[in-house]
Amino acid sequence: MNLYIETDSNGNPINHPAFEENLLQAFGSIPSNWEPFTRVEIPTPTVYQVLDSQEPTYQKVNGVWTDVWALRDMTDAEKIAKQQSVKDAWNSKPRPNLTAWTFDEVTCSYVPPIPMPTDGQQYFWQGTTNTWQIRPPYPSDGKDYKLDIATATWVVVTPTPGA
């Protein structure tokens, strides 16, 4: 699916890109004031970047019109505010099982003292031993269970009376 964008007499883009098929149907050929356009997906900012706009600008790059997205690095104040927001969210919930985890400024997240194994098994963090434990298989008897982190076993969830 080729795209083209219309340009004015000064070579500036007009409106938005159109599909080649639509131009051929409308004009029979690609008019000379329509130039090739390459769509560029919206980039994913890194942890300390922000997208300046939800809309790209159209710029000519290597002779072809394209979407150009404006990413910028966060200011020091924005970084501090983001870090504080993550810390506040972490501290807003009781996390007795994760007391050994520390805040990592590089990733702006909390990380365990030992990386989780990557051997394809399912693990959970056991705070009483400060180690990763293999998650036991979920029981298949149709009952509702929750994982007891301290014992690494599934415990039947009993409904609250009157609920």
N, C-alpha and C positions, 0 to 999 in steps of 0.2 A: 504494500500500500504506500505509494509515493505521495508526498505532500508538497504543496507549493504555497508561497505567500505572495500576495500582490504588493508591488512597490510603486511609489509615486515617481514623479519626474526627477526628483532629487535622489532616488534610490533608497528611500526610507520605506520600511514595511507599513502596510495598511491593513487594518483589521486582523483577522486570524488566518492561520493556514487552512487550505482546502485540499480535498482529495483529488488526485489526478483524474480519477474516473469522472468526478463531478464536473471538472473543468472541460474534459473532452466532450461530455454530454452537452454542456452549455455552449461551448465555443467551437467544437469540432477539432481543436488543437489547443496546445498550451500557449496562451497569449505571451508576447514578448516581455510584458511587464509583470509576469509571474515567475518567481525564481524558486529553485528547489529549497525545501525546508526539511530539517531533521528534528524530530521530536525527542526530547531528553526528559526522562522521568525525574520526578522530584527527588533530590538526594536525601539521604538519611543523615542528619547532623550527628557528629560525634558527641560524646558526653558533655563537652563544654563548648559546643557550637549552637548557634541559633539560625534559623532560616529568616532572613530579613523580610520576606514577603511570601505570601501563598501563591503569587502569580509570577511567572518568569518574565524577563524582558526578551525581546527578539533581537538577536545580534548576528552579524555575519562572522562566521568563524571558518577560516580556511576556504573562503569563497562560497560557503553554504550558510543560509539562514538557519538558526537553531534557537532552542530555549536556553536561556542562561539564568541560572538560579543564584541568588545572592546568599551565600553562607558567610557568617562572620563568627569570630571567636568571641566568647562571652567576656565581658569586662570582669575585673576582679570582684566588683560588688555583685554582679550576677552569679559568679561562681560561688561566692560565699552564701548567697541567698539560696541557691539550689542545694548546696551541701546541707545548709540548716534545715531546709524543707525535708530532705531525706532523713536526717537525724531526728527531726520532730515526728515524722511518720513512724519511724522505727520505735521511738520511745513512747508513742501513744498507745502501744499494745503491749501487754505483758508477754515477755519472751524468756521465761525461765530456762528453757532448753538451749537458748542461743547466747548465753552470757559471755562465752569465750570469743564470740565473733567481734571483729573490730571494723571500724570505718576505714575504707580505702579511698583516699582523695583522688587517685588516678581514675578509678572506675565510678566514683561517687556512689558507692554501695557498701553494704556490710558483707564481709567475707569471713569464712571459717578459718581457724588457725591451721587447718590441714586441708588441702584441696580434695574435693570429692573424687574417688576413684573413677576412672573412665573405662572400665572393663565391660560395659554393657549391662551390668546388673543395676537394679534399683536400690538406692541407698537413702537413708535418712540420718540426720545428725542426732546423736545421743549425747545430750548435755551432761548427764551424770558421769560419763566416761570420757567426754570430749573426743569422741571418735565417730567415724562413719560406720553405720551398721547396715547390713543387707536387709532390705525390707522383706519380711516374710510374706508368702503368698496370701492373698485375701481369701478368707473362707468362702466356700461355694455352697453353703447350706441355705442361702436365701435370707439370712438374718442381717441386720444392720450392725456394723462394727466400727470401732475407732481404734487407731493404733495407740497403744500405751507405750510412749517413748521410753520410759524408765525400764520396762521389762522386755521391750521389743516383741510384744505379742498383741494380737487383736483381741479386743474386749467387746462383748456384746453391748450394744447401746440399748438401754431399757427406757421406754417412753416414760415421761413424767406423768404421774396420775393427774387426770383432769385436763390434760393438754390435747 
